[in-house]
Amino acid sequence: MRIRDLPSPNHDERPQPVDMLVLHYTGMRSGAEAIARLRDPASRVSSHYVVEEDGAVFRLVAEDRRAWHAGVSHWRGASLLNGRSIGIEIVNPGHEFGYRPFPALQMAAVCDLCLGIIARHGIAARNVVAHSDIAPDRKEDPGELFDWQGLAANGVGLWPDAAVHGAGGDALTLLGRIGYRTDLPLPVLLRAFQRHWWPECVDGQASAGTLARLAAVAAAVG
């Protein structure tokens, strides 16, 4: 994989080892506009990598440095996740500017990039997450059109083999077992979960299908 360097000044010392990988979409009108913002010292935001729609990969921040991509965030009892995560921005205009499917070339590049990062840092499948997973009250990226299932089939992230049909259990308890914070309104948390693991129906409702998939993901997390 060819990676081109476009250094950003927006980083600082990493306080702890990497054990998470966070995937975002750029949510801007173009990749060039997003990269410019991620390299602007006035913006105080950055990511380690950007993946363009044609599959081009750019490195903005070295992996041993803390990039500023996650913001206020929480996963599996930990907060302020910039210090322990690698962030990848995937070019897509997002829900505000014309959300669309992610091209095959782009997804292939994302997969290859993620596999390398996971191998270098020993990141567990349960810690490959969406920005919307770790900030469900603020973010919705990379969204319901992102092919999480395809990535998991190639070794990136977690996808259950099948829903646990007829499974019981409290939705909030299951969400907490997966890693979500549980002090937010249930519909907010369910929408975040659905965007990642039940994209067929992003409605924030605890339907039978959603509960079955919740139970399956919770079981896969262990």
N, C-alpha and C positions, 0 to 999 in steps of 0.2 A: 504494500500500500504506500503510495506517495503522499506525504504530508507536507504541506507548504507552511512555512512560518510567517505569521503576521503578528508580531508581539504586541500585547496590550500592557499598559502600565498598571492596570487595575488588579493588583494581587499583593499578597503579603506573606509572612512566614506561616507555614502550616503547623498547627499546634499538636497534631496527633496523626497517627497512621491512617491511610485511606482504607475504608471498608464499605463505601457506598458509591454507586454510580447513578447519577440523576440525569434524566433525559428531558429536554425542553423543546418547544418550537420557538422560533424567533419572534413570530407575531408582528412582523413589520412588512412593509410593501415589497421589499427586495432583500436579497442576501447582502448586497453591498451596503445598503442602509443599516442593516443589523450589525455587520462587522464594524462599520464606522462608529456606531454607538458603543459597541463592546470595547473599542480601542480608544475611546474619548476619555481622558482623565476626569473631565467634568461630570461624566455620567456615573462614575463609581460603580459600574457593573461590568462583568466579564464572564467568560467561561473558558474552560481549557481548550475546547475544540468547537469548530463550526463545520457542519456538513451541508454543502450546497445541494440543490435539487439535481444537478448533473453528477453527483457523487464526489466532487472535489472536497478535500478535507484540509482544513486550516487549523494550525495550532496557535493559540493566542497566549496561553499561559502554560508553563511547564507543570507536569504532574506533581512535582515535589513542592509546589507553591499553592497557596490557597487562593483560588479564584472566587469572585463575588457574584455567585449565580443563584443561590438558593433563597437568600433573604430569611425572613422569619419562617422557621421550618421545624418539623418534628417527625421522627420515625422511630418506632420501637423503643420509646422511652428517652430518646436523645433529642436534643434541640440544637439550634445554631449549627446546621449541618455542613456549612461551607468548609469547616475545618477538617472534616473526615471524608469528603466526597470529591469525585471528579464530575464536572459538569459538561455536557455536550448540548450545544444549541443546533437544532435541525431546522434548516430554512423552510419556512412555510408561513404564508401570510396570517394564518390563525383565524380564529372566530371573528375577529374585528374587521379583517381586510379581505375576506373571501377564502375561508378554510377549504382545503382541497386534499385529496389523497396524496400520499407521499410516494414519489416515483420509485420504480424498482431499482434503478441505479443508486438512488439515494439510500434506500433501505439496505442494499447490499453493502454499501460503504459504511453505514452505521453499524451493521452487524460485525464487519471485520474490525472496525475500530473498537467496538465494545469487547470483542473477544480478546484482543490484545490487552486492554485495560484490566479486564477481569483476571487474566492470567498473571499479569504483573503484580497485582495487589491481592489476589486471593479473595475476591469479592463474592459473597454468597448470593445465590439466585434471589433470595428474599430481599436483598438490599439493592437490587436493580429496580429503580422506581421512577415514576413520573414526577414532574414538578407538582402536578395536581395532587399526588399522593401525600407529599410532605407539606403542602400548603393548601389544603382543600378549600379553605374559606377565601383564598385570594386568587388561585390559579386554576386553569383548566387545560393546560398543555402537558404533553403533546396531543391529547384529545382522543376522541373515539374513532378517528380514522387511522390512527397509528397502528401498525401491525405488530402488536405485542405477541400475539400467538405465533406468528412466523419467526420472530426473533427467538422466542423460547424454544421452538423446534430446532433451532440452530445453536442452542447453548447459551442464549442471553436471556436471563431473567427466568421467571417462574410462570408456568401455565398448567393448571390441573388437567389430568387426563380426561376427566368427565365430571359433570356436576353431581353432587350427592343428592339425588332426588328424594324428596320426602324428608330431608334432614330437618331436624328441629334446631333450636338454639336461638339465643337472643342476638339480634343483628349487631347491637352495639358491642356486645362481648366478643363476637366473631371479628368485628372490625379491629378491636383492640388486640386480639391475638395475631392478626395479620401485621399490624404495625401502626395503624392510624391512631392519632390522638382521639380521645373520646369525650372531650369537653366542648364539642361543637354540636350544632343541631344535627340530628340524624339524617335529614334529607341532604344536607351539605356533604356529609361523609359518604352517603350512599352514591351520590352523583360522581364523586371522585373515584370510588371503587368501580362503578359501572363503566366509567370512561376507560379504565385500564382492563378490567376483567369481564365486563358484561356490556360491551358497546352496542349490542342490539337494542338496548332500551335504557337510555340515560334520562331517567325521570325522577330519581331520588326516592322512589317508592320501594318498600320491602316486599316485593312480589315473591311468589313462590320460586320463580326462576332466579331472582336475585339472591334469595336466601340459600338456594341450592348451590349456586356458584360461590357465595360467601363461605359456606361450609367446606366446599371443595378446596378453595384457596387456603383457608385456615388449616385444613388437614395437611396440605402440601407444605405449608410453612413449618409445621411441626410444633 
